């Protein structure tokens, strides 16, 4: 019996490690082949099931929303609600009633029977407070109280309601600077900053742009029932841009191109001679060197996800098993988390 129990314990431990690895692989599906993002995923995989409050910091459009979803989906709360609140989009006069809910008759125009707030709506799931720096000072005190006591009261009510949701906050502002300027409470900052994850901007992880272009283009083709693709020179040019709006700006650019273009092959429309020279230079360089290798890298990684063995991959690609093994070692084993 003792021996069997030990074997069961070892098997469970192995399964747990395999599950964590699968979760990590699922996370890396969106952001690929970047050392900074690998560190982000490492932290995400460690904290996902712990239930601690997480603070996501990064520029607008860098993927904070996606990371928050990822933490939720990798946790034991994944089958419970994920409620997202943009703290900068709700009028200050309505914020308290939206966040904590209200009782019937609490104010003129209140619904019959009252209304649940975001904390109650999240249940045992996750409440994602985006743009937390926009939260009014008077509500920062109440949020701190909720985080400490896990109890809320609806506006106009006296009944204490226990909450059990996990809190993830995000900001593109410097909260420490806001604390110095007395625009953000220091005690709340340390309460939400149990684990801080800094998400680098897209210009610091350009290796991902090839993958993102493919993913977003496929998504938009499905959305609009189209079959469009970018030319190699266009992809090369897109990969060299700074994208100050990060992934959101790239997504908007691709969506606009797909919607407005009358051709299935999307090429860059050059408006002046300087841009034309820039595109030509990037295209020539990428086509001969980096571009082809990046395309092969992207393709091998994507196909290996579908056919995760050298035999299946070789059969699908029409290459020898030894060649398939070399490609896997080069692009999968060393180049990514797959």
C-alpha positions, 0 to 999 in steps of 0.5 A: 500500500505504501509503495502504491501510494508513493507511485500515485504521488509521483504520477500526480506530480508528473501530471501536474508538471505536464499540465503546467507545461501545457498551460505555458505552451498555450500562453506562448501561442500569442507571444513568441520567441522573445526573452523578455516575454518568456520571463513574463510567461514564467511569472504568469505560470507561477502566479496564475493559481495562487490567487494573489493580486497582480499589477500589469504595467505597460504601454497602451496596446502592449497586451495587458488585457491579453495577459490578464485573460491568460492568467484567468484561463490558466487558473482554477477560476477559468470556468467562472466569469472574467469581468473587465472594467475600464476605470477611465471610461466610467463617469465618476458619479456612476463609478461607485454604483457600477463597482459595488452595485446598488439597492432599489431606490438608492437614487433617482432612476435606479432599477427595481430590485437594485443591481449587482456591481462588478465585484458581485458579477465576477463571483468566484472569477476574476475582476480586471481593473484596467487603467487603475490610475484613473480611479477617483481618490474617494473610491481608492479608499473603498477599493483598499477596504475591499481588498483587505476585508473581502466585503462590499456594501451596495450603494443605499444598502446596509447588508455586507456582501462577501466577495471572492473574486481575484483582482488583476489591475493594469495601468500605462501610468507611472503610479509611483510618480502619481503617489508623489503627486498625491494622485494615487494612494500609497497604501493601495499601490502596495496592496495591488502590487503584490506581484508586478508584471511589466510588459515590454512594448512591441518595439522591444519584441519585434521577433513577434511581429511576423507571428502577430501579422499571420494571427491577426490576418487570419482572425480578420479573414475569418471575421470578414469572410475574406482570403487576403494576405500581405506581400513579403515586402509589406510584411518586411516593412511592417516588421521594421516599424516602431508601432507606438500604439503596440499590438493594438495599433498593428491590429487596427492597421491590418484590419483597415488594410483588409477592409479597404483593399480591393485586392487579395494581395496586400502591398504597401502603398508608397506615397513618396520616394523616400518611403519607396527607398525604405521599403525597397531596402528592407524588402531586399535585405529581408528577402535574401536573409532574415525574411526567408528564415523568419518565414520558415521559423514561423511555419515550422513552429506552427506546423509542429503545434499541429503535428508534434513529432518528427515523423508526422511533421516530415510526412506533412511537409514532404521532407525526410525525418532527419531534416524534420529533426534538424528543423525542430532542433533549430526552430522549436527546441532552441527558438521557442517554448514549444 
